Amino acid sequence: MSKDGFQAPEASDLTAWLDGYEVIDLVACGGMGAVYRARQESLDRFVALKVLPPEMAADEAFRASFEAEAKAMARLSHANLIRVYDFGATQDMLYLVMEFVEGNTLFESSYRQAIDVDVAIDMVKQVAAGLGEAHTRGIVHRDIKPANILINAELLPKLGDFGLAVPDAEVESGLVMGTPAYMAPEVLEDPLQAGFSSDTFGLGVILYELLTGQCLQEGDVFDLNHVSVRHGLRDLVQRATSTNPAARFENGKAMAEALAKWEQNKN
């Protein structure tokens, strides 16, 4: 059971409930669901299986947006996005079947550690490019944070946990999602304000943390004096984390392009 009270099903029970999957072990569990390592028997490959709490399946608005998002994400193929293979419901719980990524989360890899500027820029640029691909499909992620970015054995960052995302047209599902430290100010005030630029705000917070070694908590104030001014880096971070949504990068693609331009200009 997670600290938030969600009772993660036993792997053996999931194997019995889901045809075609051997659920091997629990990888992680939190208030918003549990993730397992499983084997898809027909293709003999490992997959990640995410199971959401029953109350989420009981919310008709969320269930509809979950299904629409899963279908949209399954059509995406991008190196920096965790692939979605299938979705469904079992025992009154929604589930997603996704690409299994061997590696650590960005949270585990960089907690309270400043990393090389070039590495930080390149990593966030790649995640922004993947996010931009999702944005082109009208998908708002709504929970950008280091724990939702996996780093594989080739050090390739992959953004996942789109199981909590919603299509832009259905943001008014009424469900409050996100992690406060990475949520844009307008979303903290009104969750219905979530949009592409609030996703890029979350990436801006991650970039700030990677550059400074700080781990922000809800209510913390950005001190941009800790960010280098070279080649306009501080201005870039300031734009990404602006309190004004209109002043931010409008979507992931725009942020990725700005980071790529910074890389070019520094040489």
C-alpha atoms as one frame of an Amber mdcrd trajectory, in Angstrom:
protein
   0.000   0.000   0.000   1.252   3.524  -0.750   1.446   6.233   1.865  -1.639
   7.770   0.241  -3.737   4.689   0.829  -3.897   3.064  -2.620  -3.796  -0.692
  -2.219  -1.591  -1.977  -5.021  -2.899  -5.328  -6.302  -0.682  -8.360  -6.005
   1.251  -9.160  -9.179  -0.230 -12.651  -9.217  -3.758 -11.242  -9.096  -3.082
  -8.955 -12.048  -1.707 -11.894 -14.014  -4.981 -13.721 -13.390  -7.082 -10.700
 -14.373  -5.213  -9.711 -17.542  -5.086 -12.101 -20.475  -1.741 -12.216 -22.248
   0.386 -10.663 -19.521   2.599 -12.171 -16.863   2.923  -9.502 -14.185   6.299
 -10.019 -12.548   6.796  -7.465  -9.799   5.836  -4.076  -8.409   8.205  -1.286
  -9.463   6.655   1.739  -7.759   3.479   2.761  -5.977   1.998   6.127  -5.082
  -1.315   7.805  -4.486  -1.993   8.021  -8.231  -1.343   4.377  -9.028   1.091
   1.484  -9.160   3.588   0.499 -11.837   4.624  -3.098 -12.481   7.125  -4.900
 -14.657   5.293  -7.384 -16.830   5.893  -9.644 -19.811   3.647  -9.423 -22.835
   3.395 -13.085 -23.726   2.433 -12.719 -27.408   5.534 -10.648 -28.248   7.763
 -12.001 -25.474   8.790  -8.522 -24.335   8.892  -6.638 -21.061   6.379  -3.849
 -20.621   5.442  -1.449 -17.864   1.911  -1.836 -16.547   0.358   1.099 -14.694
  -2.807   0.542 -12.667  -4.818   3.541 -11.459  -6.897   3.694  -8.258 -10.553
   2.623  -8.585 -11.873   6.109  -7.791 -10.307   7.410 -10.996 -12.151   4.839
 -13.092 -15.352   5.809 -11.300 -15.013   9.415 -12.516 -16.717   9.380 -15.909
 -15.050  12.586 -17.112 -11.597  11.291 -16.256 -12.310   7.883 -17.760 -13.337
   9.458 -21.066 -10.275  11.715 -21.203  -8.016   8.820 -20.164  -9.240   6.705
 -23.069  -8.953   9.564 -25.564  -5.425  10.385 -24.377  -4.303   6.741 -24.454
  -5.427   6.443 -28.067  -3.658   9.677 -28.993  -0.435   8.690 -27.218  -0.454
   5.240 -28.820  -0.182   6.980 -32.187   2.937   8.863 -31.138   6.439   7.601
 -31.763   9.214   9.786 -30.386  12.559   8.805 -28.895  11.943  10.963 -25.816
   8.454   9.712 -25.034   7.623   6.446 -23.305   5.468   4.546 -25.791   1.906
   3.621 -24.914   0.939   0.183 -26.252  -2.510  -0.532 -24.843  -5.059   0.431
 -22.201  -8.123  -1.020 -20.586  -9.930  -1.689 -17.328  -9.934  -4.623 -14.949
 -11.570  -5.090 -11.568 -12.842  -1.481 -11.702  -9.313  -0.159 -12.275  -7.964
   1.552 -15.386  -4.590   0.427 -16.672  -1.980   1.427 -19.243   0.534  -0.853
 -20.942   3.704   1.046 -21.818   7.284   0.690 -22.966   9.458  -0.652 -20.154
  12.540   1.522 -19.609  15.514   0.080 -17.755  17.076   2.885 -15.772  16.488
   5.510 -13.103  14.231   8.495 -12.931  15.741  11.957 -13.291  14.739  12.507
  -9.678  16.847   9.557  -8.542  19.768  10.543 -10.770  20.040  14.256  -9.975
  18.366  14.966  -6.628  20.058  18.038  -5.114  22.924  17.823  -7.603  23.879
  20.517 -10.075  24.968  18.958 -13.349  27.049  20.243 -16.239  25.300  23.100
 -18.031  25.601  21.519 -21.480  24.253  18.200 -20.201  21.335  19.915 -18.470
  20.414  21.927 -21.560  20.633  18.895 -23.843  18.550  16.723 -21.522  15.758
  19.269 -21.076  15.843  20.041 -24.815  15.190  16.381 -25.606  12.335  16.150
 -23.115  10.879  19.389 -24.497  11.003  17.932 -28.006   9.090  14.862 -26.861
   6.602  17.023 -24.979   6.206  19.152 -28.091   5.255  16.062 -30.069   2.516
  15.342 -27.532   1.386  18.950 -27.682   0.925  18.648 -31.448  -1.708  16.015
 -30.653  -3.403  18.402 -28.243  -2.226  16.557 -25.126  -1.556  18.514 -21.910
   0.632  16.450 -19.578  -0.232  18.289 -16.333   2.367  16.562 -14.136   5.834
  17.423 -15.439   8.384  16.529 -12.750  11.737  14.692 -12.457  10.048  11.510
 -11.227   8.208  11.260 -14.559  11.381  11.403 -16.657  13.260   8.121 -17.017
  16.907   7.912 -18.081  17.710   4.711 -19.947  21.013   2.848 -20.230  22.073
   5.074 -23.158  21.368   8.175 -21.012  18.370   9.034 -23.187  15.642  10.884
 -21.256  12.078   9.680 -21.788   8.997  11.498 -20.539   6.247   9.277 -19.249
   3.230   9.050 -16.969   0.883  10.418 -19.581  -1.796   8.377 -17.816  -2.640
  11.554 -15.925  -2.682  13.756 -19.003  -5.789  15.015 -20.726  -6.610  16.310
 -24.192  -6.482  20.108 -24.238 -10.173  20.334 -25.096 -11.029  18.320 -21.989
  -8.887  20.098 -19.387 -12.117  20.950 -17.565 -12.452  17.351 -16.400 -12.576
  18.681 -12.850  -9.743  16.484 -11.574  -6.904  18.248  -9.791  -3.551  16.820
 -10.836   0.076  17.804 -10.676   2.913  18.261  -8.205   2.821  21.700  -6.534
   6.511  22.608  -6.859   6.320  22.161 -10.649   2.864  23.623 -11.206   2.517
  27.039 -12.820   1.044  29.769 -10.594  -2.157  30.004 -12.611  -2.722  26.247
 -12.253  -2.174  26.382  -8.490  -4.926  28.988  -8.366  -7.217  27.237 -10.828
  -6.482  23.737 -12.191  -8.680  24.488 -15.195  -5.945  26.863 -16.430  -3.609
  23.956 -17.242  -2.256  24.182 -20.776   0.823  23.782 -22.944   2.622  26.723
 -21.321   2.031  25.307 -17.832   3.761  22.130 -19.022   6.751  24.185 -20.188
   6.771  25.930 -16.801   7.323  22.536 -15.183  10.238  21.865 -17.537  11.627
  25.300 -16.681  11.603  24.391 -12.988  13.441  21.159 -13.781  16.057  23.069
 -15.791  16.548  25.495 -12.896  17.029  22.608 -10.478  19.519  20.841 -12.740
  21.565  24.022 -13.137  21.539  25.020  -9.457  21.364  21.735  -7.554  18.342
  23.023  -5.654  15.197  21.015  -5.046  12.272  23.401  -4.913   9.287  22.958
  -2.651   5.856  24.530  -2.997   6.113  28.258  -2.350   9.878  28.529  -2.892
  11.046  31.590  -4.827  13.364  31.243  -7.810  16.706  32.924  -7.250  17.956
  33.431 -10.785  21.219  34.817  -9.435  22.262  31.173  -9.140  21.946  30.752
 -12.921  24.796  31.787 -15.218  24.185  34.780 -17.477  26.452  33.405 -20.230
  24.944  33.424 -23.673  21.564  34.412 -22.261  21.076  31.285 -20.129  19.508
  33.198 -17.240  17.091  34.920 -19.607  16.097  31.536 -21.018  15.352  30.103
 -17.561  13.524  33.278 -16.588  11.289  32.987 -19.637  10.533  29.333 -18.994
   9.525  30.019 -15.372   7.710  33.307 -15.898   4.623  33.833 -13.745   2.923
  35.188 -16.869   1.767  32.310 -19.131   1.905  34.547 -22.218   5.604  35.267
 -21.598   6.607  31.595 -21.471   7.380  29.150 -24.250   3.982  28.420 -25.718
   4.635  24.689 -26.102   7.314  22.022 -25.900   8.451  22.528 -29.488   9.115
  26.236 -28.916  11.132  25.466 -25.781  13.173  22.773 -27.539  13.973  25.181
 -30.371  15.090  27.879 -27.935  17.374  25.433 -26.122  18.834  24.237 -29.430
  19.477  27.860 -30.410  21.286  28.426 -27.094  23.508  25.419 -27.836  24.379
  26.861 -31.234  25.078  30.360 -29.951  27.415  29.272 -27.181  29.902  27.793
 -29.653
